[in-house]
Amino acid sequence: MAAVNPQDGASLADNKEFRRAAECLGDVYRADFNPTSSPNPVRLASLGQQASTAAK
């Protein structure tokens, strides 16, 4: 949540690359986004966590 600034109306979803990465994760309860400064083709890695049930 540190990257969200509701008072400014800004969020990671406003960034096309973060939004596309989030769409790949599907329905997760936690997502981590790790941008890189490398010139290599992978500029953003994302990892999501899913639970087997809503109770978990």
PDB file of N, CA, C and O in Angstrom, chain B, residues numbered from 101:
ATOM      1  N   MET B 101       0.809  -1.194   0.000  1.00  0.00           N
ATOM      2  CA  MET B 101       0.000   0.000   0.000  1.00  0.00           C
ATOM      3  C   MET B 101       0.855   1.263   0.000  1.00  0.00           C
ATOM      4  O   MET B 101       0.334   2.361  -0.197  1.00  0.00           O
ATOM      5  N   ALA B 102       2.150   1.122   0.217  1.00  0.00           N
ATOM      6  CA  ALA B 102       3.003   2.300   0.258  1.00  0.00           C
ATOM      7  C   ALA B 102       3.041   3.032  -1.080  1.00  0.00           C
ATOM      8  O   ALA B 102       3.327   4.229  -1.125  1.00  0.00           O
ATOM      9  N   ALA B 103       2.755   2.320  -2.167  1.00  0.00           N
ATOM     10  CA  ALA B 103       2.815   2.949  -3.489  1.00  0.00           C
ATOM     11  C   ALA B 103       1.492   3.604  -3.879  1.00  0.00           C
ATOM     12  O   ALA B 103       1.374   4.155  -4.974  1.00  0.00           O
ATOM     13  N   VAL B 104       0.500   3.549  -2.998  1.00  0.00           N
ATOM     14  CA  VAL B 104      -0.811   4.128  -3.286  1.00  0.00           C
ATOM     15  C   VAL B 104      -0.936   5.462  -2.563  1.00  0.00           C
ATOM     16  O   VAL B 104      -0.681   5.556  -1.362  1.00  0.00           O
ATOM     17  N   ASN B 105      -1.324   6.474  -3.293  1.00  0.00           N
ATOM     18  CA  ASN B 105      -1.510   7.806  -2.723  1.00  0.00           C
ATOM     19  C   ASN B 105      -2.931   8.271  -3.006  1.00  0.00           C
ATOM     20  O   ASN B 105      -3.147   9.046  -3.937  1.00  0.00           O
ATOM     21  N   PRO B 106      -3.919   7.806  -2.210  1.00  0.00           N
ATOM     22  CA  PRO B 106      -5.307   8.149  -2.522  1.00  0.00           C
ATOM     23  C   PRO B 106      -5.584   9.645  -2.502  1.00  0.00           C
ATOM     24  O   PRO B 106      -6.446  10.124  -3.238  1.00  0.00           O
ATOM     25  N   GLN B 107      -4.867  10.384  -1.673  1.00  0.00           N
ATOM     26  CA  GLN B 107      -5.089  11.831  -1.638  1.00  0.00           C
ATOM     27  C   GLN B 107      -4.685  12.492  -2.947  1.00  0.00           C
ATOM     28  O   GLN B 107      -5.201  13.557  -3.288  1.00  0.00           O
ATOM     29  N   ASP B 108      -3.763  11.872  -3.687  1.00  0.00           N
ATOM     30  CA  ASP B 108      -3.349  12.390  -4.989  1.00  0.00           C
ATOM     31  C   ASP B 108      -4.117  11.727  -6.131  1.00  0.00           C
ATOM     32  O   ASP B 108      -4.006  12.148  -7.283  1.00  0.00           O
ATOM     33  N   GLY B 109      -4.896  10.690  -5.813  1.00  0.00           N
ATOM     34  CA  GLY B 109      -5.626   9.969  -6.844  1.00  0.00           C
ATOM     35  C   GLY B 109      -4.735   9.053  -7.664  1.00  0.00           C
ATOM     36  O   GLY B 109      -5.111   8.672  -8.772  1.00  0.00           O
ATOM     37  N   ALA B 110      -3.549   8.682  -7.147  1.00  0.00           N
ATOM     38  CA  ALA B 110      -2.607   7.850  -7.897  1.00  0.00           C
ATOM     39  C   ALA B 110      -2.537   6.454  -7.292  1.00  0.00           C
ATOM     40  O   ALA B 110      -2.632   6.285  -6.076  1.00  0.00           O
ATOM     41  N   SER B 111      -2.371   5.455  -8.156  1.00  0.00           N
ATOM     42  CA  SER B 111      -2.144   4.090  -7.692  1.00  0.00           C
ATOM     43  C   SER B 111      -1.301   3.355  -8.728  1.00  0.00           C
ATOM     44  O   SER B 111      -1.081   3.858  -9.830  1.00  0.00           O
ATOM     45  N   LEU B 112      -0.833   2.168  -8.370  1.00  0.00           N
ATOM     46  CA  LEU B 112      -0.055   1.374  -9.313  1.00  0.00           C
ATOM     47  C   LEU B 112      -0.881   0.997 -10.537  1.00  0.00           C
ATOM     48  O   LEU B 112      -0.329   0.785 -11.616  1.00  0.00           O
ATOM     49  N   ALA B 113      -2.201   0.913 -10.377  1.00  0.00           N
ATOM     50  CA  ALA B 113      -3.075   0.564 -11.504  1.00  0.00           C
ATOM     51  C   ALA B 113      -3.056   1.637 -12.582  1.00  0.00           C
ATOM     52  O   ALA B 113      -3.471   1.378 -13.712  1.00  0.00           O
ATOM     53  N   ASP B 114      -2.587   2.830 -12.261  1.00  0.00           N
ATOM     54  CA  ASP B 114      -2.472   3.886 -13.262  1.00  0.00           C
ATOM     55  C   ASP B 114      -1.300   3.648 -14.220  1.00  0.00           C
ATOM     56  O   ASP B 114      -1.228   4.252 -15.290  1.00  0.00           O
ATOM     57  N   ASN B 115      -0.387   2.764 -13.823  1.00  0.00           N
ATOM     58  CA  ASN B 115       0.786   2.461 -14.635  1.00  0.00           C
ATOM     59  C   ASN B 115       0.489   1.235 -15.492  1.00  0.00           C
ATOM     60  O   ASN B 115       0.125   0.187 -14.960  1.00  0.00           O
ATOM     61  N   LYS B 116       0.639   1.351 -16.808  1.00  0.00           N
ATOM     62  CA  LYS B 116       0.290   0.280 -17.746  1.00  0.00           C
ATOM     63  C   LYS B 116       1.041  -1.020 -17.451  1.00  0.00           C
ATOM     64  O   LYS B 116       0.439  -2.092 -17.497  1.00  0.00           O
ATOM     65  N   GLU B 117       2.324  -0.951 -17.154  1.00  0.00           N
ATOM     66  CA  GLU B 117       3.105  -2.171 -16.920  1.00  0.00           C
ATOM     67  C   GLU B 117       2.660  -2.887 -15.655  1.00  0.00           C
ATOM     68  O   GLU B 117       2.560  -4.114 -15.646  1.00  0.00           O
ATOM     69  N   PHE B 118       2.390  -2.138 -14.577  1.00  0.00           N
ATOM     70  CA  PHE B 118       1.922  -2.762 -13.342  1.00  0.00           C
ATOM     71  C   PHE B 118       0.526  -3.363 -13.549  1.00  0.00           C
ATOM     72  O   PHE B 118       0.239  -4.449 -13.046  1.00  0.00           O
ATOM     73  N   ARG B 119      -0.323  -2.673 -14.275  1.00  0.00           N
ATOM     74  CA  ARG B 119      -1.683  -3.158 -14.528  1.00  0.00           C
ATOM     75  C   ARG B 119      -1.638  -4.466 -15.322  1.00  0.00           C
ATOM     76  O   ARG B 119      -2.371  -5.403 -15.007  1.00  0.00           O
ATOM     77  N   ARG B 120      -0.800  -4.536 -16.333  1.00  0.00           N
ATOM     78  CA  ARG B 120      -0.683  -5.755 -17.142  1.00  0.00           C
ATOM     79  C   ARG B 120      -0.135  -6.916 -16.322  1.00  0.00           C
ATOM     80  O   ARG B 120      -0.586  -8.051 -16.470  1.00  0.00           O
ATOM     81  N   ALA B 121       0.835  -6.636 -15.459  1.00  0.00           N
ATOM     82  CA  ALA B 121       1.391  -7.689 -14.601  1.00  0.00           C
ATOM     83  C   ALA B 121       0.330  -8.196 -13.631  1.00  0.00           C
ATOM     84  O   ALA B 121       0.238  -9.400 -13.393  1.00  0.00           O
ATOM     85  N   ALA B 122      -0.469  -7.294 -13.069  1.00  0.00           N
ATOM     86  CA  ALA B 122      -1.525  -7.686 -12.132  1.00  0.00           C
ATOM     87  C   ALA B 122      -2.571  -8.559 -12.830  1.00  0.00           C
ATOM     88  O   ALA B 122      -3.092  -9.497 -12.227  1.00  0.00           O
ATOM     89  N   GLU B 123      -2.876  -8.265 -14.072  1.00  0.00           N
ATOM     90  CA  GLU B 123      -3.847  -9.070 -14.816  1.00  0.00           C
ATOM     91  C   GLU B 123      -3.358 -10.504 -14.996  1.00  0.00           C
ATOM     92  O   GLU B 123      -4.170 -11.428 -15.045  1.00  0.00           O
ATOM     93  N   CYS B 124      -2.066 -10.701 -15.094  1.00  0.00           N
ATOM     94  CA  CYS B 124      -1.503 -12.044 -15.249  1.00  0.00           C
ATOM     95  C   CYS B 124      -1.624 -12.862 -13.968  1.00  0.00           C
ATOM     96  O   CYS B 124      -1.671 -14.091 -14.019  1.00  0.00           O
ATOM     97  N   LEU B 125      -1.675 -12.196 -12.832  1.00  0.00           N
ATOM     98  CA  LEU B 125      -1.717 -12.904 -11.553  1.00  0.00           C
ATOM     99  C   LEU B 125      -3.069 -13.529 -11.266  1.00  0.00           C
ATOM    100  O   LEU B 125      -3.141 -14.541 -10.570  1.00  0.00           O
ATOM    101  N   GLY B 126      -4.131 -12.956 -11.781  1.00  0.00           N
ATOM    102  CA  GLY B 126      -5.461 -13.472 -11.488  1.00  0.00           C
ATOM    103  C   GLY B 126      -5.944 -12.995 -10.127  1.00  0.00           C
ATOM    104  O   GLY B 126      -5.601 -11.897  -9.688  1.00  0.00           O
ATOM    105  N   ASP B 127      -6.741 -13.826  -9.460  1.00  0.00           N
ATOM    106  CA  ASP B 127      -7.355 -13.472  -8.185  1.00  0.00           C
ATOM    107  C   ASP B 127      -6.419 -13.873  -7.042  1.00  0.00           C
ATOM    108  O   ASP B 127      -6.350 -15.046  -6.676  1.00  0.00           O
ATOM    109  N   VAL B 128      -5.720 -12.921  -6.497  1.00  0.00           N
ATOM    110  CA  VAL B 128      -4.764 -13.175  -5.416  1.00  0.00           C
ATOM    111  C   VAL B 128      -5.092 -12.283  -4.219  1.00  0.00           C
ATOM    112  O   VAL B 128      -5.701 -11.224  -4.368  1.00  0.00           O
ATOM    113  N   TYR B 129      -4.679 -12.727  -3.029  1.00  0.00           N
ATOM    114  CA  TYR B 129      -4.877 -11.898  -1.840  1.00  0.00           C
ATOM    115  C   TYR B 129      -3.655 -11.039  -1.531  1.00  0.00           C
ATOM    116  O   TYR B 129      -3.723 -10.132  -0.701  1.00  0.00           O
ATOM    117  N   ARG B 130      -2.555 -11.319  -2.188  1.00  0.00           N
ATOM    118  CA  ARG B 130      -1.341 -10.520  -2.010  1.00  0.00           C
ATOM    119  C   ARG B 130      -0.568 -10.524  -3.317  1.00  0.00           C
ATOM    120  O   ARG B 130      -0.487 -11.545  -4.000  1.00  0.00           O
ATOM    121  N   ALA B 131      -0.005  -9.384  -3.657  1.00  0.00           N
ATOM    122  CA  ALA B 131       0.814  -9.289  -4.863  1.00  0.00           C
ATOM    123  C   ALA B 131       2.049  -8.455  -4.559  1.00  0.00           C
ATOM    124  O   ALA B 131       1.966  -7.413  -3.909  1.00  0.00           O
ATOM    125  N   ASP B 132       3.187  -8.922  -5.034  1.00  0.00           N
ATOM    126  CA  ASP B 132       4.448  -8.186  -4.906  1.00  0.00           C
ATOM    127  C   ASP B 132       4.935  -7.848  -6.306  1.00  0.00           C
ATOM    128  O   ASP B 132       4.948  -8.706  -7.189  1.00  0.00           O
ATOM    129  N   PHE B 133       5.331  -6.616  -6.506  1.00  0.00           N
ATOM    130  CA  PHE B 133       5.848  -6.145  -7.785  1.00  0.00           C
ATOM    131  C   PHE B 133       7.285  -5.699  -7.584  1.00  0.00           C
ATOM    132  O   PHE B 133       7.582  -4.915  -6.683  1.00  0.00           O
ATOM    133  N   ASN B 134       8.170  -6.202  -8.423  1.00  0.00           N
ATOM    134  CA  ASN B 134       9.592  -5.902  -8.300  1.00  0.00           C
ATOM    135  C   ASN B 134      10.130  -5.346  -9.610  1.00  0.00           C
ATOM    136  O   ASN B 134      10.547  -6.103 -10.486  1.00  0.00           O
ATOM    137  N   PRO B 135      10.120  -4.018  -9.743  1.00  0.00           N
ATOM    138  CA  PRO B 135      10.699  -3.421 -10.955  1.00  0.00           C
ATOM    139  C   PRO B 135      12.216  -3.539 -10.926  1.00  0.00           C
ATOM    140  O   PRO B 135      12.826  -3.509  -9.858  1.00  0.00           O
ATOM    141  N   THR B 136      12.811  -3.672 -12.081  1.00  0.00           N
ATOM    142  CA  THR B 136      14.269  -3.728 -12.184  1.00  0.00           C
ATOM    143  C   THR B 136      14.767  -2.543 -12.985  1.00  0.00           C
ATOM    144  O   THR B 136      14.026  -1.963 -13.780  1.00  0.00           O
ATOM    145  N   SER B 137      15.987  -2.194 -12.780  1.00  0.00           N
ATOM    146  CA  SER B 137      16.585  -1.114 -13.560  1.00  0.00           C
ATOM    147  C   SER B 137      17.472  -1.677 -14.661  1.00  0.00           C
ATOM    148  O   SER B 137      18.205  -0.941 -15.323  1.00  0.00           O
ATOM    149  N   SER B 138      17.396  -2.984 -14.848  1.00  0.00           N
ATOM    150  CA  SER B 138      18.199  -3.661 -15.854  1.00  0.00           C
ATOM    151  C   SER B 138      17.703  -3.335 -17.259  1.00  0.00           C
ATOM    152  O   SER B 138      16.499  -3.165 -17.453  1.00  0.00           O
ATOM    153  N   PRO B 139      18.588  -3.242 -18.235  1.00  0.00           N
ATOM    154  CA  PRO B 139      18.167  -3.017 -19.617  1.00  0.00           C
ATOM    155  C   PRO B 139      17.673  -4.305 -20.291  1.00  0.00           C
ATOM    156  O   PRO B 139      17.290  -4.284 -21.461  1.00  0.00           O
ATOM    157  N   ASN B 140      17.681  -5.425 -19.556  1.00  0.00           N
ATOM    158  CA  ASN B 140      17.229  -6.698 -20.120  1.00  0.00           C
ATOM    159  C   ASN B 140      15.727  -6.666 -20.403  1.00  0.00           C
ATOM    160  O   ASN B 140      15.032  -5.764 -19.935  1.00  0.00           O
ATOM    161  N   PRO B 141      15.220  -7.641 -21.164  1.00  0.00           N
ATOM    162  CA  PRO B 141      13.802  -7.627 -21.546  1.00  0.00           C
ATOM    163  C   PRO B 141      12.826  -7.640 -20.370  1.00  0.00           C
ATOM    164  O   PRO B 141      11.742  -7.068 -20.478  1.00  0.00           O
ATOM    165  N   VAL B 142      13.180  -8.277 -19.248  1.00  0.00           N
ATOM    166  CA  VAL B 142      12.275  -8.319 -18.095  1.00  0.00           C
ATOM    167  C   VAL B 142      12.509  -7.069 -17.247  1.00  0.00           C
ATOM    168  O   VAL B 142      13.555  -6.920 -16.616  1.00  0.00           O
ATOM    169  N   ARG B 143      11.517  -6.173 -17.244  1.00  0.00           N
ATOM    170  CA  ARG B 143      11.650  -4.920 -16.494  1.00  0.00           C
ATOM    171  C   ARG B 143      10.826  -4.919 -15.221  1.00  0.00           C
ATOM    172  O   ARG B 143      11.002  -4.060 -14.358  1.00  0.00           O
ATOM    173  N   LEU B 144       9.906  -5.906 -15.105  1.00  0.00           N
ATOM    174  CA  LEU B 144       9.032  -5.961 -13.948  1.00  0.00           C
ATOM    175  C   LEU B 144       8.675  -7.408 -13.675  1.00  0.00           C
ATOM    176  O   LEU B 144       8.193  -8.111 -14.564  1.00  0.00           O
ATOM    177  N   ALA B 145       8.906  -7.854 -12.462  1.00  0.00           N
ATOM    178  CA  ALA B 145       8.510  -9.198 -12.054  1.00  0.00           C
ATOM    179  C   ALA B 145       7.398  -9.064 -11.018  1.00  0.00           C
ATOM    180  O   ALA B 145       7.405  -8.144 -10.200  1.00  0.00           O
ATOM    181  N   SER B 146       6.446  -9.991 -11.063  1.00  0.00           N
ATOM    182  CA  SER B 146       5.360  -9.958 -10.088  1.00  0.00           C
ATOM    183  C   SER B 146       5.135 -11.359  -9.537  1.00  0.00           C
ATOM    184  O   SER B 146       5.358 -12.360 -10.217  1.00  0.00           O
ATOM    185  N   LEU B 147       4.691 -11.400  -8.302  1.00  0.00           N
ATOM    186  CA  LEU B 147       4.431 -12.655  -7.616  1.00  0.00           C
ATOM    187  C   LEU B 147       3.140 -12.498  -6.843  1.00  0.00           C
ATOM    188  O   LEU B 147       2.989 -11.539  -6.086  1.00  0.00           O
ATOM    189  N   GLY B 148       2.208 -13.417  -7.015  1.00  0.00           N
ATOM    190  CA  GLY B 148       0.936 -13.364  -6.300  1.00  0.00           C
ATOM    191  C   GLY B 148       0.741 -14.586  -5.454  1.00  0.00           C
ATOM    192  O   GLY B 148       1.253 -15.659  -5.774  1.00  0.00           O
ATOM    193  N   GLN B 149      -0.008 -14.435  -4.357  1.00  0.00           N
ATOM    194  CA  GLN B 149      -0.302 -15.561  -3.482  1.00  0.00           C
ATOM    195  C   GLN B 149      -1.796 -15.835  -3.497  1.00  0.00           C
ATOM    196  O   GLN B 149      -2.617 -14.928  -3.361  1.00  0.00           O
ATOM    197  N   GLN B 150      -2.129 -17.118  -3.666  1.00  0.00           N
ATOM    198  CA  GLN B 150      -3.519 -17.542  -3.680  1.00  0.00           C
ATOM    199  C   GLN B 150      -3.758 -18.489  -2.513  1.00  0.00           C
ATOM    200  O   GLN B 150      -2.840 -19.175  -2.065  1.00  0.00           O
ATOM    201  N   ALA B 151      -4.991 -18.524  -2.023  1.00  0.00           N
ATOM    202  CA  ALA B 151      -5.399 -19.470  -0.987  1.00  0.00           C
ATOM    203  C   ALA B 151      -6.318 -20.503  -1.628  1.00  0.00           C
ATOM    204  O   ALA B 151      -7.009 -20.207  -2.602  1.00  0.00           O
ATOM    205  N   SER B 152      -6.324 -21.698  -1.086  1.00  0.00           N
ATOM    206  CA  SER B 152      -7.162 -22.749  -1.661  1.00  0.00           C
ATOM    207  C   SER B 152      -8.642 -22.500  -1.387  1.00  0.00           C
ATOM    208  O   SER B 152      -9.498 -22.967  -2.138  1.00  0.00           O
ATOM    209  N   THR B 153      -8.950 -21.764  -0.310  1.00  0.00           N
ATOM    210  CA  THR B 153     -10.331 -21.405  -0.006  1.00  0.00           C
ATOM    211  C   THR B 153     -10.363 -20.003   0.577  1.00  0.00           C
ATOM    212  O   THR B 153      -9.333 -19.490   1.013  1.00  0.00           O
ATOM    213  N   ALA B 154     -11.519 -19.385   0.590  1.00  0.00           N
ATOM    214  CA  ALA B 154     -11.665 -18.053   1.171  1.00  0.00           C
ATOM    215  C   ALA B 154     -11.448 -18.082   2.675  1.00  0.00           C
ATOM    216  O   ALA B 154     -11.044 -17.076   3.258  1.00  0.00           O
ATOM    217  N   ALA B 155     -11.707 -19.214   3.310  1.00  0.00           N
ATOM    218  CA  ALA B 155     -11.508 -19.337   4.758  1.00  0.00           C
ATOM    219  C   ALA B 155     -10.042 -19.290   5.141  1.00  0.00           C
ATOM    220  O   ALA B 155      -9.699 -18.865   6.245  1.00  0.00           O
ATOM    221  N   LYS B 156      -9.190 -19.715   4.256  1.00  0.00           N
ATOM    222  CA  LYS B 156      -7.765 -19.713   4.551  1.00  0.00           C
ATOM    223  C   LYS B 156      -7.178 -18.376   4.305  1.00  0.00           C
ATOM    224  O   LYS B 156      -5.978 -18.183   4.501  1.00  0.00           O
TER     225      LYS B 156
END
